[in-house]
Amino acid sequence: MKKNNIVKVIAATLALGATSAYSAVSAEKAESLKNELTPVGAERAGNEDGSIPEWTGGITEPLTGRHMGDIPAEIFEDEKPLYKVTRSNLAEYEHLLSEGVKALLDKYPDTFYLNVYPTHRTGAHPQSVYENAYANATRCETVDEGYSLEGCAGGTPFPIPQRGVEVMWNFLLRTEAPSIEYTFRNIVGNSDGSHTLATRNEISFQYPQFYEGVTPESWSGEYAMFRFNTLAPPFKAGESLVIRDSIDQDQSRQAWQYLVGQRRVRQAPTVSYDTPDFVSSGANYF
């Protein structure tokens, strides 16, 4: 009997571990979002040498001056560079540079350089995001071994993350406008200086977790819905892709693709995560 009881306890413990939920932080710890941390969990203070300033709220008012559409062309119009990085002084700054930038300085020593300007912390979120991030700090939980969420909505799910999986969810549920539409072109630059149009697309996004008045109870759990319609080049025109992502691992990614050559819509579960970008033949830019 003793042996059977021990087996039962072990089995129960394993079952509990398989479905355990993790809450981010205590109410007391969440208060740090109102003083030493920003409302979404970054450090308010600047760094020791002053090259990164303190965060004081970011830019929250519309900017005047020249714009490209609704995007400001020059936020700090009269600002001058602190220094210039070229091939000749690369050794002085190489500890700050990525391997790719160093390779560009080596390949184009006469034309490629970096102007380095003062750091500004301009980032700001809507007040509703701050309020929901504060609430999420104590109500948002990971379940299903981190693959699903419960109790989150409207803001950064884990502003004080305790585990790596929470950081990943913070990225997936990063602040976005509730609805976005635009047209884009993906142009591949070739090594000889020529350019090739890979695609021109209409694209629409919906982020339901940022709808006005959303709550954990009212939100369906779908955090990103995309629709792509291909306009060019001619041999790809008419292709379409629809994607719906959820915080519930049982729904995970749902995707459908319309291929012009086949003249039919196919469910496309392989269009996800580490799939090479078929829109631009696997090329991506950062």
FENBEL-V255801 format. One line per field, one symbol per residue. ss: DSSP state (~ for helix, > for strand, _ for the rest). phi: phi as a letter, one per 20 degrees, with the letter a starting at -180 (. if undefined). burial: + if it has 9 or more other C-alpha atoms within 8 Angstrom, else -. A space follows every 50 residues. Layout:
ss->???
phi->???
burial->???
//
This chain:
ss->_~~~~~~~~~~~~~~~~~~__>>___~~~~~~~~__>_____>_______ ________________>>__>>__________>>>____~~~~~~~__~~ ~~~~~~~______>>>__________~~~~~~~~~~~~~_>>>~~~_>>> _____________~~~~~~~~~______>>>>>>>>>>>_____>>>>>> >>>>>>_~~~___________>>>>>>>>>>>_______>>>>>>>____ __>>>>>>>____>>>>__________~~~______
phi->.fffffffffffffffffcfdcefbffffffffdcfdffdoeffffefen fdefedpmeddgeenfcdmddffbfdfefdffacdcffdggfcffddfff fffffffcfecebceddgecdefbcfgfffffffffgddececllneccb mdamagfcfcfdcgfffffgffdffcfgbccadccddeeefeneccfeac cecccccffdffmfcgfeefofdbcccdcedafgfdgofbbcccdceeff dkedbccddgfelbecfcffealefgfffdlneccc
burial->------------------+++-+++----+-++--++++++-++-++--- +++++--+--------+----+--------+--++++--+--++------ -+-++---+--++-+++---+-------++++++-+++++++++++++++ +++++++++++----++-++--+-+--+------++++--------++++ +++++++++++--+++--+--++++++++++++--++++++++++++++- ++++++++++-------++-------+--+------
//
